[in-house]
Amino acid sequence: MVKLFLNGAWKVNYMPYGSSIGEILEDDFVPEGWLDAFVPEDIHTTLKRAGIIKGHYFGKDVKEEQWIEENDWVYYKEFYVGDDFKKDKVYLKFDGLDTLCDIYLNRVKIGHCENMFVGFSFDVTDKLRYGRRNVLVVRFYSPVKYVENRSVYGLFSTTSYDRLFARKAQMNYSWDFCGRCVSLGIWKGVYLEAYDHNYIDSYYIYTQKIDNGDAQLGLEVDLKSEIESLNNYSLCVKIEKDGYQVYEYTGKYEDFKKLGIEIKNAQLWWPRPYGEPNLYDFQLDLLRDGTVVDSKRQKLGIRTVEIIQEPQEDGISFIFQVNGKRLFVRGANWVPINVVYTDITDEEYERYISYAVQGNISMLRVWGGGIYENEKFFELCDREGIMVFHDFMLACGVYPQDEEFLSNVYQEAVYNILRLRNYTSLVLWSGNNENDEAYGWGMMTYGFFNDKISREVIKKAVEKYDPHRYYLPSSPCSPFVDAKGGDNPKSPYQGDMHIYITSMDPKAVMYYKKIKTFRPRFMSEFGFICLPEKDTFYKFNFLKKELDIEHILSSVPEADRYIKSGSDFDEMIYRTQLYCSYGLKYWIEYFRTLKWTCAGCLYWKFNDPVADNNEGMLYPTLMATVDFYKMPKMTYYYTKRAFEDVILVCDEIEGGYDIYSCSELDEDIEGELKVLHMDFEGNVIDKKVMNCTISKDSAKKLCTLRLDSLNIKDKYNEYIKVVFESGNRVIENRYFFVDIYEFYKLKFKQANLSILDCRREGDEIYITLKTDRYARNIRLNVLDVDLRYEDNYFDLDAGTEKTLKLKMKGCNDASALLSKLLYIEGENVKRITYPLWKS
């Protein structure tokens, strides 16, 4: 097999929708005056590079790029194919076409495509001109004009209806966290493949069982045998670990239609933090007369995954069990890194996944309004031990149910299952995001029971091509129709749940603490609103457009209750992040106290895409912990701490707190628990000390603290600190006596924060801070360096000190730090700076 890549330089132009392209197809056509496109590339990237559109910035007219989606676009490629390229079979392959297009090769139409998420292959053996010039033309139709006259009867969309008909990324039609950017173009690779032999069409490698340390794997292989018979062919599978071969077998194709593989003393793949994500090297070779003619390689993890759904006192469990061990899942939702998908780089995937690892994430849910994630994403999740809960790409709507649309979705499902099913980190398929709920929103209650897409088409594809992986028809979903909650997609009694209760006002119906009235089995979406980091906020509005503060704050619940000054942007950013941080902390801690009734929570959301602002929303960011310029926000560090392996929780009850330990460790910890009632000057008003045990892998109530037993004189100047000490291990948490909406009333006096020591060791910096008074949300930052902070946005008690590590990520040149200033600030800490050359 040989390949000829057709990526790189193409020409592109636009024309009115439906125009004839007959002239363009002629052999003597010259694309003079057309723009240069560098495939794979979205048309928005092409136009931006040419200076025709401006890119993303605050204050942009949301309609100024609308002309792009309303026109047709034609891509033109000239290429030469030598005589030696001619084989028995030659295919033209597109890994991704966005979206509605016709393909012409040498004046002949060879195909029509209507799905962004599917790769296309065309037999061009007899259509290529060998030893001569060839011309490839791809004509994209306007995705909005193409569907504008279709009936929307019986359909429902939370945004525009045109998205429902196009198998494109749904968020590009605008969402609450990004503006409209309807993409177009050749967004993945293009190449020719020539064969004079049969080849591997697909394979499926999976773990069947693990017994007494030995693993039984299954391997199923499909071959393409359109060139010759398979009489002279054989297959060979090899599996290695750390350079040592642990398995090898060579046999006929019949053997590999369903081959059993035994791995002795298997080193298992574990999701973090439960163990090491061990990976093997897997190689599958196709041989003709003993010579390798095709080969597939991948990293392979050995693990079993089950969803334990068993009766509980008030419902049915939803517990992920890996390698026979029940897990409490700590995770977040993932959206595409950019609304222009060809602009996403491997380096960005590396950076975001490393943030997830450091943020104590064990699962990412790929949300159904974006894209099926690429191979790099899965390779990193495999490597780092992050489980993936993956939606199919349908979201927040009631979609067409006609045979043409169902066939398109089935093709999409099969293609992506075959592409992704061999990744170890993928643990669950979900049919869509919130489509079951959308039936209710569209006044079609219970219509989701008859949804053919999720209940028939995608289910059939998963059962046929990935039967060893769990399928959930929708997210959220209550999979047991006849059990309690079976008529409610987001029932707290079974399946997974999405819920947004975001009001700060205790009198409001949507008051966030009403989450305590629910006991979800698995919480797969919840979140709170906040602005991006300061640096991002000001960069995005670099032109200093006038901001409508009332409009921005209208997106933040009860903003006037805690924003001191509507014109102070720093204050506004800080307070929105503070609210979001404490809301997430409150919910995560509550869910962890419910272990094993609740078996995991995935907050909304981990990241934000680079995007335009959606008209009517508060910047192209809402609930992410890492903003669209890759800056971790305050919420990132609060969720990181809430997802530590062991935490202490003061769970609010009537008249006081139940103090819990929540542990994912496999051993008990003996130690001493201190419950301190303190003020912001460092005075200990009351103290309770007791010996106790943090029990392994559980949530355990350690004691109860009654408010009437406390001598609270000024609730705005006092707080609770809980500390558990066991040898060198110290676990702590803090709680105020007032709710979030009154945080601005807390009496923090100016704290004098000082740097006791700052030293550099290679690419690491160790800094020791001390404060005389309670220091609130201390933030460390160095601009323009990917510096990872062991902790950030943390509190220090009066008279205490803290040493933490800062590590430079992905750079061996530690001298890059020497020109930088480290700056440190806090709610009641005046900014101090430290030149790092002194460290």
RARA-V761473 format. One record per helix or strand. SS is the DSSP state (hx for helix, st for strand). FROM is the first residue (numbers start at 1). TO is the last residue. If there is no record, write none. Layout:
ss:SS from:FROM to:TO
ss:SS from:FROM to:TO
//
This chain:
ss:st from:2 to:5
ss:st from:8 to:16
ss:hx from:22 to:25
ss:st from:35 to:39
ss:st from:41 to:42
ss:hx from:43 to:49
ss:hx from:66 to:69
ss:st from:71 to:81
ss:hx from:83 to:85
ss:st from:89 to:94
ss:st from:97 to:98
ss:st from:100 to:105
ss:st from:108 to:115
ss:st from:120 to:123
ss:st from:130 to:130
ss:st from:132 to:140
ss:st from:156 to:157
ss:hx from:162 to:165
ss:st from:167 to:167
ss:hx from:170 to:173
ss:st from:175 to:175
ss:st from:178 to:178
ss:st from:185 to:186
ss:st from:190 to:195
ss:st from:199 to:211
ss:st from:214 to:224
ss:st from:233 to:241
ss:st from:244 to:251
ss:hx from:253 to:256
ss:st from:259 to:263
ss:st from:269 to:269
ss:st from:277 to:277
ss:st from:280 to:288
ss:st from:291 to:300
ss:st from:305 to:308
ss:st from:311 to:312
ss:st from:315 to:316
ss:st from:319 to:322
ss:st from:325 to:326
ss:st from:329 to:334
ss:st from:338 to:338
ss:hx from:341 to:343
ss:hx from:346 to:358
ss:st from:363 to:366
ss:hx from:375 to:384
ss:st from:387 to:391
ss:st from:395 to:395
ss:st from:397 to:398
ss:hx from:403 to:420
ss:st from:426 to:430
ss:st from:433 to:433
ss:hx from:435 to:441
ss:hx from:447 to:450
ss:hx from:452 to:465
ss:st from:470 to:472
ss:st from:475 to:475
ss:st from:477 to:477
ss:st from:496 to:498
ss:st from:503 to:503
ss:st from:511 to:511
ss:hx from:512 to:517
ss:st from:523 to:525
ss:hx from:534 to:540
ss:hx from:549 to:553
ss:hx from:559 to:561
ss:hx from:569 to:593
ss:st from:600 to:603
ss:st from:607 to:607
ss:st from:610 to:610
ss:st from:626 to:626
ss:st from:632 to:632
ss:hx from:634 to:642
ss:st from:646 to:653
ss:st from:656 to:663
ss:st from:669 to:679
ss:st from:684 to:694
ss:st from:699 to:706
ss:hx from:707 to:709
ss:st from:718 to:726
ss:st from:729 to:736
ss:hx from:740 to:745
ss:st from:753 to:761
ss:st from:764 to:771
ss:st from:775 to:781
ss:st from:787 to:789
ss:st from:794 to:796
ss:st from:801 to:808
ss:hx from:814 to:817
ss:st from:821 to:826
ss:st from:829 to:835
ss:hx from:836 to:838
//
